[in-house]
Amino acid sequence: MSDVRHAGTQRSAQGGPKEAPAEAQVTPLFSKDLANFAGKEGLMITVVYPPGSSDPIHRHNAHAFVYVLEGSIVMQVKGGKEVTLTPWPDLL
């Protein structure tokens, strides 16, 4: 898997970036063992990023499917370009 970076965006009234607020809130929703893949599981979580927050560069040792419910998120896979994701219409 590749290293990734995520960041929310928000600007101050003067147009500059605001200071990063609190950390992201992660809530586990569902976990299921994958019958055809011994020792593997499917995991569903929600992650709420406060406006203007970001994650340090990190690694997912799994495949990730990202669906934005509200707002936007900027993501980048190591070696790739930044991509801004927004709710459902971006997937079409």
Backbone hydrogen bonds, N-H to C=O, Kabsch-Sander energy under -0.5 kcal/mol:
donor,donor_aa,acceptor,acceptor_aa,energy
4,V,58,H,-3.1
5,R,76,Q,-1.5
7,A,74,V,-1.5
8,G,53,S,-3.2
12,S,16,G,-3.5
15,G,12,S,-1.9
18,K,10,Q,-1.2
25,Q,48,V,-2.6
26,V,24,A,-0.6
27,T,46,T,-2.6
29,L,44,M,-3.0
30,F,44,M,-1.7
32,K,42,G,-2.4
34,L,40,K,-2.6
35,A,33,D,-0.8
37,F,34,L,-2.0
40,K,37,F,-2.2
42,G,32,K,-3.3
44,M,30,F,-3.0
46,T,27,T,-2.2
48,V,25,Q,-2.5
49,Y,47,V,-0.6
53,S,50,P,-2.2
55,D,6,H,-2.2
58,H,4,V,-2.2
60,H,2,S,-0.9
61,N,59,R,-0.6
62,A,60,H,-0.7
66,V,64,A,-0.5
67,Y,65,F,-0.5
69,L,67,Y,-0.5
73,I,85,L,-2.1
74,V,7,A,-2.7
75,M,73,I,-0.6
75,M,83,V,-3.2
76,Q,5,R,-1.5
78,K,3,D,-2.9
80,G,77,V,-3.2
83,V,75,M,-3.0
85,L,73,I,-3.3
85,L,83,V,-0.6
88,W,68,V,-0.5
90,D,87,P,-2.0
91,L,88,W,-2.8
92,L,88,W,-0.5
92,L,89,P,-1.1
